[in-house]
Amino acid sequence: MKKPWAGRFTEKTEKIVEGFTSSISFDKRLYECDIDGSIAHTKMLGKQKIISRREMELIIRGLDKVREEIRNNKFKFRDELEDIHMNIEHALIKKIGSAGGKLHTARSRNDQTALDLRLFMREEISSILKLITSFQRVLLDIAERHVDTLMPGYTHLQRAQPVLLAHHLLAYLEMLERDKARFNDCLKRVNVMPLGSAALAGTTLPVDRKYVAGLLKFPAISGNSMDAVSDRDFVIEFLSASGLLMAHLSRLAEELVLWSSAEFGFIELPDAYSTGSSIMPQKKNPDVPELIRGKTGRVFGSLIAMLTVLKGLPLSYNRDLQEDKEPVFDAVDTVKSCLSVLIKMLTEIKFKINVLKNAADAGFSTATDIAEYLVRKGIPFRNAHEAAGRIVRYCICKNKTLAGLSLKEFKGFSKLIERDIFKCLTVRESVNKKTSYGGTSKKNVLAALKKFKKLLK
């Protein structure tokens, strides 16, 4: 088949080269974006009288027919035509004749592919933002139901201080809110129209880039044609935001794996979202959160791949940039599938309230409250911390709990300790006294729930 650049060459392209350079196997996914961009471009060519009105209408009708064929799986993609752009243009020329050859006037595949990717990412970022919001609503609903459920908070994976389960879940709502802010900010850089930059230098033809930007709902137009065709910063920003989102999902997934184990026993995963063992009949495996944890590496890999592609490229367009699409496609699919399955699975998880409460009670989790009690009595924090540490050591040696000590035993560590010390020792009291802004007290948690309910309306 004759290539669009055949006039310059004396030899046909080798089959192995056609296969190696072809991107149609994956970039056919951009067909809707490519046709939308081509229709807007055609309308501009007609408006500017670069092509006739009749040619404009003929091209648009032809593109609509090609779109329908692809939607209905009646379109034959050809590797020798390399990419989605040339496949569509070739089909258009076959349908409407030489007028189809005017579609590519005043543009290059360089600015065309940049446009397609931006249109695609704009839609996908919007979809991801909606999924994040849905995920936040699920977490918010669970948190509202567990506003009185106590659990141990951890540092270094060791029981540290008691917190409310709602407070723990609200931590993820905060992470996800930052994720949304990053995607929204990235969207500003994605939403820049590159078409009209042509190959790298612009065009001598009287194009109206502002008109095309209006048709395609781009609020901004690229300011430098060389930058426009070679810029993939917006791809790296997207992959970076996706990587951070996946890191957050992976952290939650790790906790679900731990909490569902016999060693923790905090939750019961739904059977419908678990698997069994091929050899051990008793097993119930947390494969969904494990896979989310594993798939996070794919998105990290996509970010590193794209950074590596871009780091050594001279201006302007280089074929290396064909490698931008697969990392984006894979990251989009991974992020959306992980969010979708988590949204459904979390609604079915059962939290074991008594197990959580007992775990919060264990391990001298109110020792810091004793130190702060002594601070309120006028003792410097370092001395109060040491005294509380000695009380814990005494309990360990005597196999006692903090609440099991007598007032006389407490006074052996400080004469300032009075009977009101016992109010500090219950986990419920400990939680409710954490009233500093952002702390785990019920009052704070209720305020945070109210904030997120308003945000997520």
C-alpha positions as CSV (number, residue, x, y, z in Angstrom):
1,M,0.0,0.0,0.0
2,K,1.3,3.5,-0.9
3,K,2.5,5.4,2.1
4,P,1.5,9.1,2.6
5,W,5.2,10.0,2.4
6,A,6.0,7.7,-0.6
7,G,7.0,10.6,-2.8
8,R,10.3,11.0,-1.1
9,F,11.3,7.2,-1.0
10,T,12.4,4.8,-3.7
11,E,12.0,1.6,-1.7
12,K,9.0,0.1,0.1
13,T,8.9,-0.2,3.8
14,E,10.0,-3.6,5.1
15,K,7.3,-5.7,6.7
16,I,9.3,-6.1,9.8
17,V,9.6,-2.3,10.1
18,E,5.8,-1.9,9.5
19,G,5.1,-4.2,12.4
20,F,7.8,-2.6,14.6
21,T,6.6,0.9,14.0
22,S,2.8,0.2,14.0
23,S,0.8,1.5,16.9
24,I,-2.7,0.7,15.6
25,S,-3.0,-2.3,18.0
26,F,-3.3,0.1,20.9
27,D,-4.0,3.6,19.6
28,K,-7.2,2.5,17.8
29,R,-8.6,3.2,21.2
30,L,-8.4,6.9,20.3
31,Y,-10.7,6.7,17.3
32,E,-13.5,8.8,18.9
33,C,-11.0,11.5,19.9
34,D,-9.3,11.4,16.5
35,I,-12.6,11.8,14.6
36,D,-13.9,14.5,17.0
37,G,-10.6,16.4,16.4
38,S,-10.8,15.8,12.6
39,I,-14.4,17.1,12.4
40,A,-13.4,20.3,14.3
41,H,-10.4,20.7,12.0
42,T,-12.6,20.3,8.9
43,K,-15.1,22.8,10.1
44,M,-12.3,25.3,10.6
45,L,-10.9,24.6,7.1
46,G,-14.3,25.3,5.7
47,K,-14.8,28.4,7.7
48,Q,-11.5,29.8,6.6
49,K,-12.3,28.8,3.0
50,I,-9.2,26.7,2.8
51,I,-11.6,24.0,1.5
52,S,-15.0,24.5,0.0
53,R,-18.2,24.1,2.0
54,R,-19.1,21.1,-0.1
55,E,-15.8,19.4,0.6
56,M,-16.2,20.2,4.3
57,E,-19.7,18.6,4.4
58,L,-18.5,15.6,2.4
59,I,-15.5,15.0,4.8
60,I,-17.7,15.4,7.9
61,R,-20.3,12.9,6.6
62,G,-17.5,10.5,5.7
63,L,-15.9,10.7,9.1
64,D,-19.3,10.0,10.8
65,K,-19.6,6.9,8.6
66,V,-16.1,5.7,9.6
67,R,-17.0,6.3,13.2
68,E,-20.2,4.2,12.9
69,E,-18.2,1.4,11.3
70,I,-15.7,1.3,14.1
71,R,-18.4,1.4,16.8
72,N,-20.2,-1.5,15.1
73,N,-16.9,-3.5,14.7
74,K,-17.2,-3.4,10.9
75,F,-13.9,-1.5,10.4
76,K,-10.8,-3.3,9.3
77,F,-7.7,-1.9,10.9
78,R,-4.5,-2.3,8.9
79,D,-1.0,-2.5,10.4
80,E,0.6,-1.2,7.3
81,L,-1.2,2.1,7.9
82,E,0.6,2.4,11.2
83,D,-1.8,4.3,13.4
84,I,-5.4,5.4,14.0
85,H,-4.8,8.6,12.1
86,M,-3.8,7.0,8.9
87,N,-6.3,4.2,9.2
88,I,-9.2,6.7,9.4
89,E,-7.8,9.0,6.7
90,H,-7.3,6.1,4.3
91,A,-10.9,4.8,4.9
92,L,-12.2,8.3,4.4
93,I,-10.5,8.7,1.0
94,K,-11.9,5.3,0.0
95,K,-15.4,6.5,0.9
96,I,-15.4,10.0,-0.5
97,G,-12.6,10.2,-3.0
98,S,-10.0,12.9,-3.4
99,A,-11.8,15.3,-1.1
100,G,-10.7,13.1,1.8
101,G,-7.1,13.9,1.0
102,K,-7.8,17.5,2.0
103,L,-8.5,16.5,5.6
104,H,-4.9,16.6,6.6
105,T,-4.4,20.2,5.3
106,A,-2.6,22.5,7.8
107,R,-1.9,19.8,10.3
108,S,0.6,17.0,11.0
109,R,0.3,13.7,12.8
110,N,2.5,15.4,15.4
111,D,-0.1,17.9,16.5
112,Q,-2.9,15.5,15.7
113,T,-1.6,12.7,18.1
114,A,-1.0,15.3,20.8
115,L,-4.6,16.5,20.4
116,D,-6.1,13.0,20.5
117,L,-4.2,12.1,23.7
118,R,-5.3,15.3,25.4
119,L,-8.9,14.7,24.5
120,F,-8.7,11.1,25.7
121,M,-7.0,12.1,29.0
122,R,-9.5,14.9,29.6
123,E,-12.4,12.4,29.6
124,E,-10.6,9.8,31.6
125,I,-9.5,12.2,34.3
126,S,-13.1,13.2,34.6
127,S,-14.1,9.6,35.0
128,I,-11.4,8.9,37.6
129,L,-12.5,12.0,39.6
130,K,-16.1,10.7,39.7
131,L,-14.8,7.2,40.8
132,I,-12.7,8.8,43.6
133,T,-15.7,10.8,44.8
134,S,-17.9,7.6,44.8
135,F,-15.1,5.8,46.8
136,Q,-15.0,8.7,49.3
137,R,-18.8,8.4,49.7
138,V,-18.5,4.7,50.5
139,L,-15.8,5.4,53.1
140,L,-17.8,8.3,54.5
141,D,-20.9,6.0,54.9
142,I,-18.8,3.4,56.8
143,A,-17.3,6.0,59.0
144,E,-20.7,7.4,59.9
145,R,-21.8,4.0,61.0
146,H,-18.7,3.5,63.1
147,V,-18.4,6.9,64.8
148,D,-18.4,5.1,68.2
149,T,-16.3,2.1,67.2
150,L,-13.0,2.0,69.0
151,M,-9.8,0.5,67.6
152,P,-6.1,0.6,68.2
153,G,-4.1,3.2,66.2
154,Y,-0.6,2.1,65.1
155,T,2.8,3.4,64.7
156,H,5.6,1.1,63.5
157,L,2.8,-1.5,63.2
158,Q,2.7,-1.6,67.0
159,R,-0.4,-0.7,69.0
160,A,0.0,2.9,69.9
161,Q,-3.1,4.8,71.1
162,P,-6.8,4.2,70.8
163,V,-8.7,6.0,68.0
164,L,-12.1,5.8,66.5
165,L,-12.5,3.6,63.4
166,A,-14.2,6.6,61.8
167,H,-11.1,8.7,62.4
168,H,-9.0,6.0,60.7
169,L,-11.2,5.9,57.7
170,L,-11.3,9.7,57.5
171,A,-7.5,9.7,57.0
172,Y,-8.1,8.0,53.6
173,L,-10.8,10.6,52.8
174,E,-8.1,13.3,53.3
175,M,-5.7,11.4,51.0
176,L,-8.3,11.0,48.3
177,E,-9.2,14.7,48.6
178,R,-5.5,15.5,47.8
179,D,-5.6,13.0,44.9
180,K,-8.6,14.8,43.5
181,A,-6.9,18.2,43.8
182,R,-3.9,16.8,41.9
183,F,-6.0,15.4,39.1
184,N,-7.9,18.6,38.9
185,D,-4.7,20.6,38.7
186,C,-3.3,18.2,36.1
187,L,-6.5,18.7,34.1
188,K,-5.5,22.4,33.6
189,R,-2.4,21.4,31.8
190,V,-4.1,18.6,29.8
191,N,-6.8,21.1,28.7
192,V,-4.5,23.0,26.3
193,M,-5.2,22.7,22.5
194,P,-2.1,21.8,20.4
195,L,-3.8,21.5,17.0
196,G,-2.5,24.1,14.5
197,S,1.1,23.6,15.5
198,A,1.4,21.3,12.5
199,A,4.7,19.3,12.4
200,L,6.7,21.8,14.6
201,A,6.7,25.3,13.1
202,G,3.0,26.1,12.5
203,T,1.5,26.6,9.0
204,T,1.5,29.2,6.3
205,L,-2.3,28.6,5.8
206,P,-4.8,31.0,7.5
207,V,-6.0,28.6,10.2
208,D,-8.2,29.8,13.1
209,R,-6.9,27.9,16.2
210,K,-9.2,29.8,18.5
211,Y,-12.2,28.5,16.6
212,V,-11.0,24.9,16.8
213,A,-10.4,25.3,20.5
214,G,-13.9,26.6,21.0
215,L,-15.4,23.7,19.1
216,L,-13.4,21.2,21.2
217,K,-14.0,23.1,24.5
218,F,-10.4,23.8,25.2
219,P,-10.0,26.9,27.4
220,A,-6.3,27.4,26.4
221,I,-4.2,27.1,23.2
222,S,-0.6,26.1,23.2
223,G,1.8,29.1,22.8
224,N,4.8,27.5,21.1
225,S,4.4,25.1,18.2
226,M,7.7,23.2,19.0
227,D,6.7,22.7,22.6
228,A,3.1,21.8,21.6
229,V,4.1,18.7,19.5
230,S,6.8,17.5,22.0
231,D,5.2,18.3,25.3
232,R,4.3,15.3,27.4
233,D,4.6,16.9,30.8
234,F,0.8,16.5,31.2
235,V,1.2,12.7,30.7
236,I,3.9,12.6,33.4
237,E,1.7,14.7,35.7
238,F,-1.2,12.3,35.2
239,L,0.9,9.3,35.8
240,S,2.3,10.9,38.9
241,A,-1.1,11.7,40.3
242,S,-2.2,8.1,39.4
243,G,0.8,6.7,41.2
244,L,0.0,8.6,44.3
245,L,-3.6,7.5,44.2
246,M,-2.5,3.9,43.8
247,A,-0.1,4.3,46.7
248,H,-3.1,5.3,48.8
249,L,-5.2,2.5,47.6
250,S,-2.4,0.1,48.2
251,R,-2.0,1.3,51.8
252,L,-5.7,0.6,52.4
253,A,-5.4,-2.8,50.6
254,E,-2.5,-3.7,52.9
255,E,-4.6,-2.9,56.0
256,L,-7.4,-5.0,54.6
257,V,-5.1,-7.9,54.2
258,L,-3.7,-7.5,57.7
259,W,-7.1,-6.9,59.3
260,S,-8.6,-9.9,57.7
261,S,-5.9,-12.2,59.0
262,A,-6.4,-14.4,62.1
263,E,-3.7,-12.5,63.8
264,F,-5.7,-9.3,63.7
265,G,-9.3,-10.5,63.0
266,F,-10.7,-7.0,62.7
267,I,-12.8,-7.6,59.6
268,E,-14.5,-10.3,57.7
269,L,-14.0,-10.0,53.9
270,P,-17.1,-11.0,51.8
271,D,-17.0,-14.4,50.2
272,A,-17.8,-12.9,46.8
273,Y,-14.6,-10.8,46.9
274,S,-12.3,-13.6,48.2
275,T,-10.8,-16.8,46.8
276,G,-9.9,-20.2,48.2
277,S,-6.9,-22.4,47.9
278,S,-6.5,-25.2,45.4
279,I,-5.0,-27.5,48.1
280,M,-6.1,-26.1,51.5
281,P,-9.8,-26.3,52.0
282,Q,-9.9,-24.0,55.0
283,K,-8.3,-21.0,53.3
284,K,-10.1,-17.7,52.5
285,N,-7.6,-15.5,50.6
286,P,-7.8,-11.7,50.3
287,D,-6.9,-11.7,46.6
288,V,-8.7,-8.5,45.7
289,P,-6.7,-6.2,48.0
290,E,-3.5,-8.2,47.3
291,L,-4.0,-7.6,43.6
292,I,-4.6,-3.9,44.2
293,R,-1.3,-3.8,46.1
294,G,0.4,-5.6,43.2
295,K,-1.1,-3.5,40.4
296,T,0.2,-0.4,42.1
297,G,3.6,-1.4,40.7
298,R,2.2,-1.2,37.1
299,V,1.3,2.4,37.5
300,F,4.6,3.3,39.1
301,G,6.3,1.5,36.2
302,S,4.3,3.6,33.7
303,L,5.5,6.8,35.3
304,I,9.1,5.7,35.2
305,A,8.8,4.5,31.6
306,M,7.4,7.9,30.5
307,L,10.0,9.9,32.5
308,T,12.7,7.8,30.8
309,V,11.2,8.4,27.3
310,L,11.1,12.1,27.8
311,K,14.4,12.8,29.6
312,G,16.7,12.7,26.5
313,L,14.6,14.0,23.7
314,P,15.8,17.0,21.7
315,L,13.1,19.3,20.3
316,S,10.7,18.8,18.8
317,Y,8.7,15.6,18.0
318,N,10.5,12.3,18.0
319,R,9.1,8.8,17.4
320,D,10.0,7.8,20.9
321,L,6.8,9.7,21.9
322,Q,4.7,6.9,20.4
323,E,5.5,5.2,23.6
324,D,3.3,7.6,25.6
325,K,0.0,5.9,24.9
326,E,0.4,2.4,26.4
327,P,1.6,3.7,29.8
328,V,-1.4,6.1,29.9
329,F,-3.9,3.4,28.7
330,D,-2.6,0.9,31.3
331,A,-2.6,3.4,34.1
332,V,-6.2,4.5,33.3
333,D,-7.5,1.0,33.2
334,T,-5.6,-0.1,36.4
335,V,-6.8,3.0,38.4
336,K,-10.4,2.7,37.3
337,S,-10.6,-1.1,37.9
338,C,-9.0,-0.8,41.3
339,L,-11.4,2.0,42.4
340,S,-14.4,0.2,41.0
341,V,-13.7,-3.1,42.8
342,L,-12.9,-1.4,46.1
343,I,-16.1,0.6,46.0
344,K,-18.1,-2.6,45.7
345,M,-16.1,-4.7,48.1
346,L,-15.9,-2.1,51.0
347,T,-19.7,-2.0,51.2
348,E,-19.7,-5.7,52.0
349,I,-16.9,-5.8,54.6
350,K,-18.0,-6.6,58.2
351,F,-16.1,-4.9,61.0
352,K,-15.7,-6.9,64.2
353,I,-16.5,-4.2,66.8
354,N,-15.7,-6.2,69.9
355,V,-12.4,-7.4,68.6
356,L,-11.4,-3.9,67.6
357,K,-12.4,-2.5,71.1
358,N,-10.5,-5.3,72.9
359,A,-7.4,-4.6,70.8
360,A,-7.7,-0.9,71.6
361,D,-7.8,-1.7,75.3
362,A,-4.7,-3.9,75.2
363,G,-1.0,-2.9,75.2
364,F,-1.1,0.0,77.7
365,S,-2.5,2.2,75.0
366,T,-3.4,5.0,77.5
367,A,0.1,5.4,78.8
368,T,0.5,8.7,77.1
369,D,-2.7,9.9,78.8
370,I,-1.0,9.2,82.1
371,A,2.0,11.3,81.0
372,E,-0.3,14.2,80.0
373,Y,-2.2,13.8,83.3
374,L,1.1,14.4,85.1
375,V,1.9,17.4,82.8
376,R,-1.4,19.0,83.9
377,K,-0.2,18.5,87.5
378,G,2.9,20.7,86.7
379,I,5.5,18.0,86.0
380,P,7.8,18.6,82.9
381,F,6.8,16.3,80.0
382,R,10.2,14.4,80.0
383,N,9.8,13.6,83.7
384,A,6.1,12.7,83.2
385,H,7.0,10.5,80.2
386,E,9.7,8.6,82.3
387,A,7.2,8.1,85.2
388,A,4.6,6.7,82.8
389,G,7.2,4.4,81.3
390,R,8.1,3.1,84.8
391,I,4.4,2.5,85.5
392,V,4.1,0.4,82.3
393,R,7.3,-1.5,83.2
394,Y,5.8,-2.2,86.7
395,C,2.6,-3.5,85.1
396,I,4.5,-5.8,82.8
397,C,6.6,-7.2,85.7
398,K,3.5,-7.7,87.9
399,N,1.3,-8.9,85.0
400,K,-1.2,-6.1,85.6
401,T,-3.1,-3.7,83.5
402,L,-3.0,0.1,84.1
403,A,-6.7,0.1,85.2
404,G,-5.8,-2.8,87.6
405,L,-3.4,-0.7,89.7
406,S,-4.5,0.7,93.0
407,L,-4.2,4.4,93.9
408,K,-1.4,3.4,96.4
409,E,0.6,1.7,93.6
410,F,0.2,4.8,91.4
411,K,1.3,7.1,94.2
412,G,4.5,5.1,94.4
413,F,5.5,6.7,91.1
414,S,4.3,10.2,91.9
415,K,2.7,11.7,95.0
416,L,0.7,14.1,92.7
417,I,-1.4,11.3,91.3
418,E,-4.9,11.3,92.7
419,R,-8.0,9.2,92.2
420,D,-8.9,11.2,89.1
421,I,-6.1,9.2,87.4
422,F,-8.6,6.5,86.7
423,K,-10.6,8.7,84.3
424,C,-7.5,8.7,82.1
425,L,-7.3,5.0,81.8
426,T,-10.4,4.1,79.8
427,V,-9.9,4.0,76.0
428,R,-13.2,5.8,75.5
429,E,-12.1,8.7,77.7
430,S,-8.7,8.7,76.1
431,V,-10.3,9.1,72.6
432,N,-12.8,11.8,73.7
433,K,-10.1,13.9,75.3
434,K,-8.1,14.1,72.0
435,T,-9.8,17.4,71.2
436,S,-6.9,19.2,69.5
437,Y,-7.8,20.1,65.9
438,G,-7.6,17.0,63.7
439,G,-7.6,14.7,66.7
440,T,-9.6,11.5,67.2
441,S,-12.3,12.8,69.7
442,K,-15.8,12.1,68.7
443,K,-16.5,15.8,68.5
444,N,-13.7,16.3,66.0
445,V,-14.8,13.3,64.0
446,L,-18.4,14.4,63.8
447,A,-17.1,17.8,62.5
448,A,-14.9,16.1,59.9
449,L,-17.8,13.9,58.8
450,K,-20.0,17.0,58.4
451,K,-17.2,18.7,56.3
452,F,-16.9,15.7,54.0
453,K,-20.7,15.3,53.6
454,K,-20.7,18.9,52.4
455,L,-17.8,18.4,50.1
456,L,-19.2,15.3,48.5
457,K,-22.7,16.5,47.9
